[in-house]
């Protein structure tokens, strides 16, 4: 059995339409057949009465006073309409020209005068005949002695039924097509709530909706309530997990600080090798804590607080970083359309742009370029510098956690890795390429989201220390 509801509706609709058309056809055909049979029997009865009224004796034998009978088929050989009169006393037989030399094989049943019997007998060429018979008195008023019968070939009835069925088939086809169209419309209407639910789930996943709410029909209201309750429980669990991650990170920083103090004490006592080993271990732990804490604070694409204009955010971060640098040796170029929006939470956007621009400012010689545009329904963001760049073979390592390709420049080695985590959380892609000025170009593609999502009711959460410093400075503006 197929899993598709649409296919199931189609199969049921097709079967029902065909069954309904066949049932209507059989019912109408049966009604027509009974109607035609009644009409034919009425005609036979009229012919039988006509024959009885026109029966007279001539020289002691039965004869027909009026010739011919009204229907001309009684005169045509084997036409399907026949009559015969038998004298029970003498055995004399009078037949219609259509009967030729054939005689009805009538049963020897007792008939009262005027009583009519109906029989099915074999006629010429083995055909089945419908026979009506009666007994009548002679003209002198003697007891009934004449057995009068008229017959009709059932092939005439069957031919009328076939002709009617051929005329009925187009109507049955139209009925089946109409029922199929009606069932298709019914199926589309029945499946519309499922399409609405899928659209609501896509909006929920994309961040344009906070809850299912009234997106489902009233019959599925309980399902929507349960789903929303599950979402609330999941958000509560995520919030608690983030809080615990932050608490764990802050709790570990004190022991790490003590270990660093111990490493400095070892170095002062001349135990440089032990101090280096301890500092290396604490540096790795510090980097891991910083990145995992940054990951825990990524809000992700659902639900968002609204579309964020990209140019003002970049301008604030550039102004903050320019003031922090304290010199004018680096030129900051921004090529961002005024109305272009970014499909990110504003906090995640500040974290992403701030991390990448801080990394570019650390290595740039004289030029940093930030460009963005909409392309094929997605947001394309480019951040380039004219620094030394990163060789292609080292770029995968630059996105790994805690890897510092240039220890002399400072930093934790987490900037590009954290940026990659944020981009991937929104279903995007981050690539490291050669810049036009010979440095590094960070190329980011983010899927666009249309519409204005509902305002999120999630509380603001703490971010890592480095991100807090850049974001706080950027918010103040240049």
C-alpha positions in Angstrom: 0.0 0.0 0.0 1.4 3.4 -1.0 2.3 5.8 1.8 1.0 8.8 -0.3 -2.3 10.1 0.9 -2.8 11.8 -2.5 -2.3 8.4 -4.2 -4.7 6.8 -1.8 -7.4 9.5 -2.4 -6.9 9.0 -6.1 -7.3 5.2 -6.0 -10.4 5.5 -3.8 -11.8 8.2 -6.0 -11.2 6.2 -9.1 -12.7 3.0 -7.6 -15.7 4.9 -6.2 -16.4 6.7 -9.5 -16.2 3.5 -11.5 -18.3 1.6 -9.0 -20.9 4.4 -8.9 -21.0 4.6 -12.7 -21.4 0.8 -13.0 -24.1 0.8 -10.2 -26.0 3.6 -11.9 -25.7 1.9 -15.3 -27.0 -1.4 -13.9 -29.8 0.3 -12.0 -30.9 2.3 -15.0 -30.5 -0.6 -17.4 -32.6 -2.8 -15.1 -35.3 -0.1 -14.8 -35.3 0.3 -18.6 -35.5 -3.4 -19.2 -38.5 -3.8 -16.9 -40.1 -0.8 -18.4 -39.6 -2.1 -22.0 -40.8 -5.6 -20.9 -44.0 -4.1 -19.4 -44.6 -2.1 -22.6 -44.1 -5.1 -24.8 -46.4 -7.2 -22.6 -49.0 -4.4 -22.8 -48.7 -4.5 -26.6 -49.0 -8.3 -26.6 -52.1 -8.0 -24.4 -53.6 -5.4 -26.7 -52.9 -7.7 -29.7 -54.4 -10.6 -27.8 -57.6 -8.8 -27.1 -57.7 -7.5 -30.7 -57.3 -11.1 -31.9 -60.1 -12.3 -29.6 -62.5 -9.6 -30.7 -62.0 -10.4 -34.4 -62.3 -14.2 -34.0 -65.4 -15.6 -35.7 -66.7 -19.0 -36.9 -67.1 -19.7 -40.6 -68.4 -23.1 -41.8 -67.5 -24.6 -38.3 -64.0 -23.3 -38.3 -62.3 -20.3 -36.7 -61.3 -17.4 -38.9 -60.2 -13.8 -38.6 -62.8 -11.3 -39.6 -60.3 -8.4 -40.0 -57.0 -8.8 -41.9 -54.3 -7.9 -41.2 -53.5 -7.2 -37.5 -52.3 -3.6 -36.9 -48.6 -4.5 -36.5 -47.1 -5.3 -39.9 -44.5 -7.5 -38.3 -47.2 -10.2 -37.9 -47.1 -10.5 -41.8 -43.2 -10.8 -42.0 -41.7 -14.3 -41.7 -39.8 -14.8 -38.5 -40.1 -11.1 -37.6 -40.4 -11.9 -33.9 -44.1 -11.2 -33.5 -46.4 -14.2 -33.8 -50.0 -15.3 -33.1 -51.9 -18.6 -33.4 -55.4 -19.9 -32.6 -56.1 -23.6 -31.9 -59.5 -25.2 -31.7 -59.4 -27.7 -28.9 -62.3 -29.6 -30.2 -61.2 -30.2 -33.7 -57.5 -29.5 -33.5 -57.7 -26.9 -36.2 -54.8 -24.4 -36.1 -54.7 -20.8 -37.5 -51.3 -19.0 -37.5 -49.9 -15.7 -38.4 -47.8 -15.5 -41.6 -44.8 -14.5 -39.6 -44.9 -17.9 -37.8 -44.7 -19.9 -41.0 -45.1 -23.6 -40.4 -44.1 -23.4 -36.7 -46.5 -24.0 -33.8 -46.2 -22.8 -30.3 -45.4 -25.7 -27.9 -47.9 -24.5 -25.3 -48.4 -26.3 -22.0 -51.6 -28.2 -21.4 -52.8 -26.0 -18.6 -56.4 -25.3 -17.6 -57.6 -21.8 -18.6 -60.9 -20.3 -17.6 -62.6 -18.2 -20.1 -61.0 -14.7 -20.3 -58.1 -15.8 -18.1 -54.7 -14.9 -19.4 -51.5 -16.9 -18.9 -47.9 -16.1 -19.6 -45.3 -18.6 -20.8 -41.7 -18.7 -21.9 -41.3 -21.2 -24.8 -38.9 -22.1 -27.5 -39.7 -20.6 -30.9 -38.3 -20.7 -34.4 -34.6 -21.3 -34.7 -34.4 -22.0 -30.9 -35.2 -18.5 -29.8 -37.1 -17.8 -26.6 -40.6 -16.4 -26.9 -42.7 -14.6 -24.4 -46.2 -16.0 -24.9 -49.6 -14.6 -23.7 -52.6 -16.9 -24.2 -56.3 -17.1 -23.3 -59.5 -19.1 -24.1 -62.5 -17.6 -25.6 -66.1 -18.9 -26.4 -67.4 -19.4 -29.9 -70.0 -17.1 -31.4 -72.8 -19.4 -30.4 -72.0 -19.1 -26.7 -70.7 -22.7 -26.3 -68.1 -23.4 -23.7 -64.6 -22.0 -24.3 -63.0 -24.0 -27.0 -60.5 -21.7 -28.7 -57.0 -21.2 -27.4 -55.6 -17.9 -28.6 -51.9 -16.9 -28.2 -49.6 -14.1 -29.2 -45.8 -14.2 -28.8 -42.8 -12.0 -29.0 -39.1 -13.0 -29.4 -37.0 -12.0 -26.5 -34.3 -10.8 -28.9 -36.5 -7.8 -29.6 -36.2 -6.9 -25.9 -32.5 -7.6 -25.8 -31.9 -5.5 -28.9 -33.8 -2.6 -27.3 -31.7 -3.0 -24.1 -28.4 -3.0 -26.1 -29.4 0.1 -28.0 -30.3 1.8 -24.8 -27.0 0.8 -23.2 -25.0 2.1 -26.1 -26.8 5.4 -25.7 -26.3 5.3 -21.9 -22.5 4.7 -22.0 -21.5 8.3 -22.8 -23.8 9.5 -19.9 -22.2 7.0 -17.6 -18.7 8.1 -18.7 -19.7 11.7 -18.0 -21.0 10.7 -14.5 -17.7 8.9 -13.8 -15.7 11.9 -14.9 -17.9 14.2 -12.9 -17.5 12.0 -9.8 -13.8 11.8 -10.3 -13.5 15.6 -10.5 -15.7 15.9 -7.4 -13.5 13.4 -5.5 -10.4 15.1 -6.7 -11.7 18.5 -5.4 -12.7 16.8 -2.2 -9.2 15.2 -1.8 -7.6 18.6 -2.5 -9.7 20.2 0.1 -9.0 17.4 2.6 -5.3 17.6 2.0 -5.2 21.4 2.2 -4.8 21.4 6.0 -1.8 19.1 5.6 -0.2 21.6 3.2 -0.9 24.3 5.7 0.7 22.3 8.4 3.8 21.6 6.3 4.0 25.3 5.5 3.7 26.2 9.2 6.4 23.7 10.0 8.7 25.2 7.4 8.0 28.6 8.8 8.7 27.3 12.3 12.0 25.8 11.2 12.9 28.9 9.2 12.2 31.1 12.2 9.2 33.0 10.8 6.8 31.4 13.3 7.1 30.7 17.0 4.3 28.1 17.4 1.9 26.1 15.3 -1.0 27.6 17.1 -4.0 28.0 14.8 -2.2 26.7 11.7 -4.0 23.3 11.9 -7.7 22.8 11.6 -9.8 22.4 14.7 -9.9 18.6 14.4 -6.1 18.6 14.8 -6.1 21.3 17.5 -5.0 18.8 20.1 -2.0 17.8 18.0 -1.0 21.4 17.5 -1.2 22.0 21.3 0.9 18.9 22.0 3.4 20.0 19.4 3.6 23.5 20.9 4.0 22.1 24.3 6.9 19.9 23.0 8.5 23.0 21.5 8.2 24.8 24.8 9.8 21.9 26.6 12.6 21.8 24.1 13.2 25.5 24.3 13.3 25.2 28.1 15.7 22.3 27.9 17.9 24.3 25.5 17.9 27.3 27.7 18.8 25.2 30.7 21.6 23.5 28.7 23.0 26.9 27.7 22.9 28.1 31.3 24.6 25.0 32.5 27.2 25.2 29.7 27.9 28.8 30.7 28.1 27.9 34.4 30.4 25.0 33.6 32.7 27.2 31.5 32.9 29.9 34.2 33.4 27.2 36.8 36.3 25.8 34.9 38.0 29.1 34.3 39.0 29.4 38.0 40.9 26.1 38.0 42.4 27.0 34.7 43.6 30.3 36.2 45.1 28.4 39.1 46.9 26.1 36.6 48.2 29.1 34.7 49.5 30.6 37.9 51.1 27.3 38.7 52.8 27.3 35.3 54.2 30.7 35.9 55.5 29.6 39.3 57.2 26.6 37.6 58.8 28.9 35.0 60.1 31.2 37.7 61.7 28.3 39.4 63.5 27.4 36.2 61.3 24.4 35.3 60.5 25.8 31.8 59.7 22.4 30.3 57.1 21.5 32.8 55.7 25.1 32.6 55.3 24.8 28.8 53.5 21.4 29.1 51.1 22.8 31.6 50.5 26.0 29.6 49.9 24.0 26.4 47.3 21.8 28.2 45.5 24.8 29.8 45.5 26.7 26.4 43.8 23.7 24.7 41.2 23.5 27.5 40.6 27.3 27.3 40.1 27.1 23.6 37.7 24.2 23.8 35.7 25.9 26.6 35.5 29.1 24.5 34.3 27.4 21.4 31.7 25.2 23.1 30.4 28.2 25.0 30.1 30.1 21.7 28.3 27.2 20.2 25.9 27.1 23.1 25.0 30.7 22.6 24.1 30.4 18.9 20.4 31.1 18.6 19.9 29.5 15.3 17.2 30.2 12.7 14.0 29.7 14.7 12.3 31.8 15.8 14.0 35.1 14.8 13.2 38.5 16.1 12.8 40.0 12.6 14.9 40.8 9.5 18.1 42.6 10.4 19.5 45.3 8.1 23.0 44.3 7.3 24.7 47.6 6.5 24.1 49.3 9.9 25.4 46.3 11.8 28.6 46.2 9.7 29.0 50.0 10.0 28.9 49.8 13.8 31.3 46.9 14.0 33.7 48.5 11.6 33.6 51.8 13.6 34.3 49.9 16.8 37.2 48.0 15.4 38.7 51.1 13.8 38.7 52.9 17.1 40.2 49.9 18.8 43.0 49.8 16.2 43.8 53.5 17.0 45.4 54.2 13.6 44.3 55.0 10.0 46.6 52.6 8.2 43.8 50.2 7.2 41.1 51.3 4.9 37.6 49.8 5.5 35.5 49.5 2.4 31.8 48.6 2.7 29.8 47.6 -0.4 26.4 46.6 1.0 23.0 47.8 -0.4 21.1 49.9 2.0 18.0 47.7 2.2 19.7 44.4 2.3 18.7 42.2 5.2 20.4 39.2 6.8 18.4 36.1 7.8 20.2 35.8 11.2 19.4 36.7 14.7 20.9 40.1 15.4 23.1 38.7 18.2 24.4 35.9 15.9 25.0 38.4 13.1 27.1 40.7 15.4 29.0 37.6 16.6 29.7 36.4 13.0 30.6 39.8 11.5 32.6 40.9 14.6 34.6 37.7 14.7 35.5 37.8 11.0 36.3 41.5 10.9 38.4 41.2 14.0 40.3 38.4 12.3 40.7 40.4 9.1 41.9 43.5 11.1 44.6 41.3 12.8 46.2 40.3 9.5 45.3 43.1 7.0 48.1 45.4 5.8 46.1 48.3 4.4 42.7 47.3 3.1 39.6 45.4 4.3 36.5 45.0 2.1 33.1 43.9 3.2 30.6 43.2 0.4 27.2 41.7 0.3 24.4 41.1 -2.2 21.4 39.0 -2.9 22.0 36.2 -5.3 19.5 33.5 -6.4 17.4 34.0 -3.3 20.3 33.7 -1.0 22.6 36.2 0.8 26.2 36.3 -0.4 28.6 37.9 2.1 32.3 38.5 1.3 35.0 39.7 3.7 38.4 40.2 2.2 41.8 41.6 3.4 45.2 42.2 1.8 47.1 40.2 4.4 49.2 37.2 4.0 46.2 34.9 3.5 46.0 31.2 4.2 47.5 28.6 1.9 44.9 26.2 0.4 46.4 23.2 2.3 46.0 25.0 5.6 42.4 26.2 5.2 40.7 23.1 6.6 42.9 23.4 9.7 41.9 27.1 10.1 38.3 26.0 10.5 39.2 23.4 13.2 38.9 24.3 16.8 41.8 26.0 18.5 44.2 25.9 15.6 46.4 29.0 15.4 48.3 29.3 12.1 50.2 32.4 13.2 51.0 32.4 17.0 52.7 35.7 16.8 49.5 37.6 15.9 47.7 36.6 19.1 44.1 35.3 19.5 42.7 31.9 20.4 42.5 30.4 16.9 38.7 30.1 17.3 37.5 33.0 15.2 37.0 31.2 11.9 35.8 28.0 13.6 33.1 29.9 15.6 32.0 31.8 12.4 31.7 28.5 10.6 29.5 27.1 13.4 27.2 30.1 13.2 26.9 29.9 9.4 26.2 26.1 9.5 23.6 26.6 12.3 21.6 28.6 9.7 22.0 26.1 6.9 24.6 28.2 5.1 28.1 27.6 3.8 31.4 29.3 4.6 34.4 28.9 2.3 38.0 30.3 2.5 39.3 31.6 -0.8 42.0 33.8 -2.3 41.1 37.5 -2.0 41.4 39.9 -4.9 44.2 41.8 -3.1 46.1 38.6 -2.4 44.9 38.0 1.1 42.1 35.9 2.5 38.5 36.1 1.3 35.8 34.6 3.5 32.8 33.7 1.3 29.5 33.1 3.1 26.2 32.0 1.5 23.1 32.1 3.7 19.6 30.9 2.6 17.2 33.9 2.5 14.0 34.0 4.5 11.0 35.9 3.4 8.4 37.6 5.5 8.5 39.1 9.0 8.7 36.5 11.7 7.0 36.9 15.1 9.0 38.5 17.9 10.8 35.9 19.9 10.1 35.7 23.6 13.4 34.1 24.5 15.6 36.0 27.0 19.0 37.3 26.1 21.8 35.0 27.0 25.5 35.6 27.8 28.1 35.2 25.1 31.8 34.4 25.3 34.1 37.2 26.6 35.7 38.0 23.2 32.3 38.2 21.5 30.9 40.4 24.3 33.8 42.8 23.9 33.3 43.2 20.1 29.5 43.3 20.3 29.4 45.8 23.1 31.8 48.1 21.3 29.9 47.8 18.0 26.6 48.7 19.6 28.0 52.0 20.7 28.8 52.8 17.1 31.6 54.9 15.6 
